[in-house]
Amino acid sequence: MALPDDIRLSFNEAAETYDRVRPSYPPEMFDDLFGLLPDAPEVIEVGPGTGQATRDLLGCGASVHAIEIGPAMAARLAANLGSDRLRISVGDFETIPLAPASADAVFSATAYHWITSAAQTDRPAAALRPGGVLAVVDLLQVRSDVDRGFFAACDPIYRRFGQGHVGPPAPTRSQVDPPIRGVLEGDERYGSVTVRTYDWDQTYTAAEYRDLMLSYSGTQMMEVSARSGLLDAIGTLIVDEFDGVVTRPLVATLTTAVMR
């Protein structure tokens, strides 16, 4: 059950911005996914947001049960993608009723890390048919010269506003290893765990990058004046030092596992 202070609901406050600036996903990723599924599959999508991946699932012929915790996000999804093959439930994937052994795939794009560890494996295990596929997409920022030093230049600004990076540095493209891989390899209910990677760099103007930052929970949770100061400082950096345009180096990963 989502509580009023559930951090996942911070996205709900920025549904319009999220819809405008969040990237889509590589078309070849869906080709690879649907190569593992039957024709016209039944797919449960966890955390669809406003439909960045849902559009492709529908376009590849799936019937989609999209489970979205944010009412405003779900409303935007419905407005974006009216389809008789799309059913939207507003609620928490961890608790919402699911028919047992009814789905060909459980799919989630850049949302599965919000699900508790037990539910990440237990819920799909109950909902998938034998031979069904759990498919998890992560969009990971990597170290690359294509950013022209932008993210290193941002570090002092983030620290100034109490948002400095904690943890290991970003991986290179060849080092990308989504955490869900180890989780699935350690669960005997799943087999054939595979990770596919796709370069998926995204380029933004200063205004677009500001909106992108506003679509993230960490920015949404900041105190208003600190958030404005952070966004203004990074926008000024982009305009003054990077000719008004920056590239975010990204790798999309598709981790799949087959229900035994």
C-alpha positions as CSV (number, residue, x, y, z in Angstrom):
1,M,0.0,0.0,0.0
2,A,1.3,3.4,-0.9
3,L,1.5,5.8,2.1
4,P,1.2,9.6,1.6
5,D,5.0,10.0,2.3
6,D,5.9,7.2,-0.1
7,I,8.9,8.6,-2.0
8,R,7.6,6.8,-5.1
9,L,4.7,9.2,-5.2
10,S,7.1,12.1,-5.8
11,F,7.0,11.2,-9.5
12,N,3.2,11.8,-9.3
13,E,3.9,15.5,-8.6
14,A,5.8,15.9,-11.8
15,A,3.7,13.8,-14.2
16,E,3.6,16.4,-16.9
17,T,7.3,17.1,-16.8
18,Y,8.1,13.4,-16.6
19,D,6.0,12.7,-19.7
20,R,7.7,15.5,-21.6
21,V,11.4,14.7,-20.9
22,R,11.9,11.0,-19.9
23,P,13.5,9.1,-22.8
24,S,12.0,6.2,-24.7
25,Y,14.0,2.9,-25.0
26,P,15.9,1.3,-27.9
27,P,13.7,-0.3,-30.5
28,E,16.1,-3.3,-30.8
29,M,15.5,-4.0,-27.1
30,F,11.9,-4.7,-27.8
31,D,12.8,-6.9,-30.7
32,D,15.0,-8.9,-28.4
33,L,12.4,-9.1,-25.7
34,F,9.6,-10.2,-28.0
35,G,11.8,-12.8,-29.5
36,L,11.5,-14.6,-26.2
37,L,7.7,-14.3,-26.0
38,P,4.7,-16.0,-27.8
39,D,2.7,-14.0,-30.3
40,A,0.3,-11.5,-28.7
41,P,1.7,-12.0,-25.2
42,E,0.0,-11.1,-21.9
43,V,2.3,-8.7,-20.2
44,I,2.2,-7.2,-16.7
45,E,4.1,-3.9,-16.7
46,V,5.4,-2.6,-13.3
47,G,5.7,1.1,-13.0
48,P,4.9,2.3,-16.5
49,G,5.1,5.9,-15.7
50,T,3.4,7.8,-18.5
51,G,4.1,5.1,-21.1
52,Q,7.7,5.5,-22.3
53,A,7.9,1.7,-22.8
54,T,4.2,0.8,-22.8
55,R,3.9,2.3,-26.3
56,D,6.4,-0.2,-27.6
57,L,4.9,-3.1,-25.8
58,L,1.6,-2.4,-27.4
59,G,3.2,-1.7,-30.8
60,C,4.8,-5.2,-30.7
61,G,1.3,-6.8,-30.2
62,A,1.2,-7.3,-26.4
63,S,-1.9,-7.0,-24.2
64,V,-0.6,-5.0,-21.2
65,H,-1.8,-4.8,-17.6
66,A,0.0,-1.6,-16.4
67,I,0.3,-1.2,-12.7
68,E,1.2,2.4,-11.7
69,I,1.3,3.7,-8.1
70,G,0.8,7.4,-9.0
71,P,-2.7,8.4,-10.0
72,A,-1.6,11.4,-12.0
73,M,1.0,9.3,-13.9
74,A,-1.7,6.7,-14.6
75,A,-4.1,9.3,-15.9
76,R,-1.4,10.7,-18.2
77,L,-0.7,7.1,-19.4
78,A,-4.3,6.6,-20.2
79,A,-4.5,9.9,-22.1
80,N,-1.4,9.0,-24.1
81,L,-2.2,5.5,-25.0
82,G,-5.9,4.6,-25.4
83,S,-6.0,1.0,-26.4
84,D,-8.4,-2.0,-25.9
85,R,-5.2,-4.0,-25.2
86,L,-4.2,-1.7,-22.3
87,R,-5.6,-2.1,-18.8
88,I,-4.3,0.3,-16.1
89,S,-4.4,-0.4,-12.4
90,V,-3.6,2.3,-9.9
91,G,-1.8,0.7,-7.0
92,D,1.3,-1.0,-5.6
93,F,2.6,-4.0,-7.6
94,E,3.6,-5.6,-4.3
95,T,0.0,-5.9,-3.1
96,I,-2.3,-5.5,-6.0
97,P,-4.2,-8.8,-6.8
98,L,-2.8,-10.7,-9.7
99,A,-4.2,-13.8,-11.3
100,P,-1.8,-16.8,-10.7
101,A,0.1,-18.2,-13.7
102,S,-1.6,-15.8,-16.1
103,A,1.2,-13.7,-17.7
104,D,3.7,-14.4,-20.4
105,A,5.9,-11.7,-19.1
106,V,6.4,-9.3,-16.2
107,F,8.2,-6.3,-17.5
108,S,9.6,-3.2,-15.8
109,A,11.6,-0.3,-17.2
110,T,13.6,1.8,-14.8
111,A,11.2,1.2,-12.0
112,Y,12.0,-2.2,-10.5
113,H,14.5,-0.8,-8.0
114,W,11.5,0.7,-6.2
115,I,10.1,-2.8,-5.5
116,T,11.2,-4.6,-2.3
117,S,13.8,-7.4,-2.8
118,A,11.3,-10.2,-1.9
119,A,8.6,-8.9,-4.2
120,Q,11.0,-8.5,-7.1
121,T,11.1,-12.3,-7.4
122,D,8.1,-13.6,-5.5
123,R,5.4,-11.6,-7.3
124,P,6.5,-12.6,-10.8
125,A,7.0,-16.2,-9.7
126,A,3.3,-16.2,-8.8
127,A,2.0,-14.4,-11.8
128,L,4.1,-15.9,-14.6
129,R,3.1,-19.0,-16.5
130,P,5.8,-21.8,-16.7
131,G,8.3,-20.6,-19.3
132,G,7.2,-17.0,-18.7
133,V,9.8,-14.2,-18.7
134,L,10.7,-11.6,-16.1
135,A,12.3,-8.7,-18.0
136,V,13.8,-5.7,-16.2
137,V,15.2,-2.7,-18.0
138,D,17.7,-0.3,-16.3
139,L,19.0,2.9,-17.8
140,L,22.5,3.4,-16.4
141,Q,24.7,6.5,-16.6
142,V,28.3,5.6,-17.5
143,R,31.7,7.2,-17.7
144,S,32.4,8.4,-21.2
145,D,34.1,11.3,-22.9
146,V,30.9,12.1,-24.8
147,D,29.8,14.2,-21.8
148,R,32.9,16.5,-22.4
149,G,33.5,16.7,-18.7
150,F,30.0,18.0,-17.8
151,F,29.3,15.6,-14.9
152,A,32.7,16.2,-13.3
153,A,32.0,19.9,-13.5
154,C,28.6,19.3,-11.9
155,D,30.1,17.6,-8.8
156,P,31.0,20.8,-6.8
157,I,27.5,22.2,-7.6
158,Y,25.7,19.1,-6.3
159,R,27.9,19.1,-3.1
160,R,27.2,22.8,-2.5
161,F,23.5,22.0,-2.4
162,G,23.8,18.8,-0.3
163,Q,23.3,16.4,-3.2
164,G,26.9,15.1,-3.7
165,H,27.3,11.6,-5.1
166,V,27.7,8.8,-2.5
167,G,29.0,5.4,-3.6
168,P,31.3,4.1,-6.3
169,P,31.9,6.0,-9.5
170,A,29.8,5.4,-12.6
171,P,31.0,2.3,-14.6
172,T,32.3,2.4,-18.1
173,R,30.1,1.0,-20.8
174,S,31.9,-2.4,-20.6
175,Q,31.5,-2.6,-16.8
176,V,27.8,-2.2,-16.7
177,D,26.2,-4.9,-14.5
178,P,22.6,-4.4,-13.4
179,P,22.0,-5.5,-9.8
180,I,18.9,-7.5,-10.8
181,R,21.2,-10.0,-12.6
182,G,22.7,-11.3,-9.3
183,V,19.3,-11.4,-7.7
184,L,17.8,-13.6,-10.4
185,E,20.9,-15.9,-10.7
186,G,20.5,-16.6,-7.0
187,D,16.9,-17.7,-7.3
188,E,16.3,-21.3,-8.3
189,R,12.9,-20.5,-9.6
190,Y,14.4,-18.6,-12.6
191,G,16.8,-19.8,-15.3
192,S,18.5,-18.6,-18.5
193,V,19.4,-15.2,-16.9
194,T,20.7,-13.0,-19.7
195,V,21.8,-9.3,-19.8
196,R,21.7,-7.4,-23.1
197,T,23.1,-3.9,-23.4
198,Y,22.3,-1.0,-25.7
199,D,24.1,2.3,-26.0
200,W,21.5,5.0,-25.5
201,D,23.1,8.4,-25.0
202,Q,20.7,11.4,-24.7
203,T,21.4,15.0,-25.6
204,Y,19.7,18.0,-23.8
205,T,19.6,21.7,-24.0
206,A,19.9,23.6,-20.7
207,A,16.1,23.9,-20.5
208,E,15.5,20.3,-21.3
209,Y,18.1,19.2,-18.7
210,R,16.5,21.3,-16.1
211,D,13.2,19.5,-16.8
212,L,14.9,16.2,-16.7
213,M,16.2,16.9,-13.3
214,L,12.8,17.9,-12.1
215,S,11.5,14.5,-13.1
216,Y,13.7,12.7,-10.6
217,S,12.6,11.9,-7.1
218,G,15.8,13.2,-5.5
219,T,15.2,16.7,-7.0
220,Q,11.5,16.6,-6.1
221,M,12.3,15.9,-2.5
222,M,14.6,18.8,-2.1
223,E,13.7,22.0,-0.2
224,V,12.3,24.5,-2.7
225,S,15.0,27.2,-2.5
226,A,17.8,24.6,-2.6
227,R,16.2,22.9,-5.6
228,S,15.9,26.2,-7.4
229,G,19.5,27.1,-6.6
230,L,20.8,23.7,-7.8
231,L,18.8,23.9,-11.1
232,D,19.8,27.5,-11.8
233,A,23.5,26.7,-11.2
234,I,23.6,23.7,-13.4
235,G,21.6,25.6,-16.1
236,T,24.2,28.4,-16.0
237,L,27.0,25.8,-16.2
238,I,25.5,24.3,-19.4
239,V,25.0,27.6,-21.1
240,D,28.3,29.2,-20.1
241,E,30.7,26.2,-20.3
242,F,29.1,23.7,-22.6
243,D,27.5,25.9,-25.4
244,G,24.0,25.2,-24.1
245,V,24.0,21.5,-24.9
246,V,25.1,18.4,-23.0
247,T,25.1,14.7,-23.6
248,R,24.3,12.2,-20.9
249,P,26.1,8.9,-21.7
250,L,23.7,6.0,-21.0
251,V,23.5,2.2,-21.4
252,A,20.2,0.5,-21.4
253,T,20.2,-3.0,-20.1
254,L,17.6,-5.7,-20.6
255,T,17.9,-8.4,-18.0
256,T,15.7,-11.5,-18.7
257,A,15.0,-14.7,-16.8
258,V,12.7,-17.6,-17.6
259,M,10.3,-19.0,-15.0
260,R,11.2,-22.7,-14.5
